Amino acid sequence: MNEPQPVIDVKGVSKWFGSVVAVNDVSLQVYPGITGLLGPNGAGKSTILHMITGKAACSAGEVTILGQTSRGNPELYRNIGVMSEHEAVYSFQTGRQFIEFTAVMQGLNPIAGPVDRAIGLVGMADAQNRKLGTYSRGMRQRMRLAAALVHDPQVLVLDEPLNGTDPRQRLDFHDTMTRLADEGRTILISSHILEEVESLAATILLMVSGKLAAAGDFRAIRAKLDEQAYKVRVVTGSPRKMAAALAGNDDVDSVSIDADGELTVLSRNVGELQRSIPRLAQEQGIRLMRVEPMDDSLESIFNYVVDR
Amino acid sequence: MSSIFWLSIHQLTGRWRIALILLLAALPVGLALIVHFAAKGEADFNENFTNVLLDGLLVAGILPIVTMALATSSFGNELEDKTLGYLTMMPVARWRIILPKVLASLIICGPVLLTGGIVATLLGFDGEARPALAVAAALAAGLLTYAAIFTWAGLVTTRALPFALVYVLLWEGVISSFINGVDYLSVRGYTLAIMSGLDKSSFPALEDRVIDFPVAVAGAAIVTVVFLLLGVRRLRRMDVP
């Protein structure tokens, strides 16, 4: 059987600005469905998305979308919807005018139907006649998403699309993306927040320091990541009593108390630990003031992946 | 193309820009009114009117400054606020982005500048139509050429305005006045030569110091086309922020 062809194919791509290497020899493939491009700020996500969408030239390597080179190929944009990380909009236009402008530029005719559909998809029908300059950040993001969707593209490239959105909008975004992916589209979403992509993308691409640190099935990568011990900070009214209680817990590898009386708990089963801590505190009559992961950031996860 | 044209018109018609254009375009009219009543009939009136008001003020000063203020902003503003990505992510040829941007600059400052030039010339030449039309045609040619140059400059650097100002003051203002041969590469030189070529009898003060009319027309056309093509090339090759 023939191997499925990647919709987005990045081959040995690098990008440098003078002596600074922003992206270093990255090769990746994106197939239909939702793929998450994850990485901490400064990892090179936006730079590689710029090269994928043809906004920036590759210093080395090549990018193709749907088998065509994306750089210097404006016709390809009929099949691609792009939402950049910059939140700039034409503030003097109303939301609807912005989408109509995009529809006209995409060569749609008539435009009313697609414009209504795109605005409806992002739930902005009520605010469509307000000036973009009066929108909240989340509303602007949604209208920018509508602009990326108005021509019903086969491929969507969205750079940090959830910036500034509230939990309700995130749920709606989740539903919309899932529906579009189910219809056979290819969606590449970048984010620096793991949880944003966790429930959305089955496949992830992890970038760190301009390199692709890992790629593949999200759960498989997550399972490997789960093998490492995480640090959790616990602040209580009775640190020694809490430390003693935690020391006897199976999910805890070690507990230490610093000079300020804050506990640092090392665990390989953070999910279970988060449930155990409130229970233990209640049982011991200890006042729990704060529980927070100390290194559940992408940076630490990526460092782990890279160091393995 | 019309969508980008109207978008650009909206972007470029900020209050301060329109006020600046109106003020500068009214300047030669005001001065022409003053000299019309104060110096009319003096022996060297025509020479002074041509050299000081039409060349020194209108062609060497107001024409490039007004065009520069608009044309450098047509892409400069989009680069600065990072909205250029919207246009470059559209399935349209790059020349279809450049051309409406240049046209928008022309449409905004053209009528005002040309009206100022025509009215000032009519005042200086006792209402004669021919010199006024020659001035209008020359200004239109200069406007188009400058618009192409400054639109390209706005794409090349985010500091287009200061660079353009230095170019206008040094190259068009000083160097082209004192060094022979520079007129062949000067928009001011083309503009004055077209003005003189269309009405030699009204502008005798220019006759000895301008390049040939056909050379000026060809020069203005070539510079315009070259800078439009450079703009298209730049838009194709640049990394869009």
Contacts between the chains, C-beta under 8 A, distances in Angstrom:
chain1	res1	chain2	res2	distance
A	50	B	239	7.0
A	50	B	240	7.7
A	53	B	89	6.8
A	55	B	85	6.3
A	55	B	88	6.6
A	55	B	89	7.2
A	55	B	239	6.7
A	55	B	240	4.5
A	56	B	239	4.0
A	56	B	240	7.2
A	57	B	237	7.2
A	57	B	239	6.2
A	72	B	236	5.7
A	72	B	237	8.0
A	74	B	90	6.9
A	74	B	91	5.0
A	74	B	92	6.0
A	74	B	93	6.5
A	74	B	94	7.3
A	75	B	91	5.3
A	76	B	91	7.4
A	77	B	89	5.5
A	77	B	90	5.9
A	77	B	91	4.4
A	78	B	91	4.6
A	80	B	89	7.8
A	82	B	85	7.8
A	82	B	89	4.9
A	84	B	82	7.8
A	84	B	85	5.2
A	86	B	82	4.2
A	86	B	85	6.8
A	86	B	241	7.5
A	88	B	81	4.8
A	88	B	82	4.4
A	88	B	83	4.8
A	89	B	83	7.1
A	90	B	7	6.8
A	90	B	10	7.8
A	90	B	11	7.6
A	90	B	83	6.2
A	90	B	86	7.8
A	92	B	10	5.8
A	101	B	3	5.7
A	101	B	7	6.7
A	102	B	86	7.4
A	102	B	90	7.7
A	104	B	3	4.9
A	105	B	3	6.0
A	105	B	4	7.7
A	105	B	87	7.7
A	105	B	90	4.1
A	105	B	91	7.7
A	105	B	92	6.4
A	106	B	90	6.7
A	106	B	91	6.5
A	107	B	91	6.6
A	147	B	86	7.6
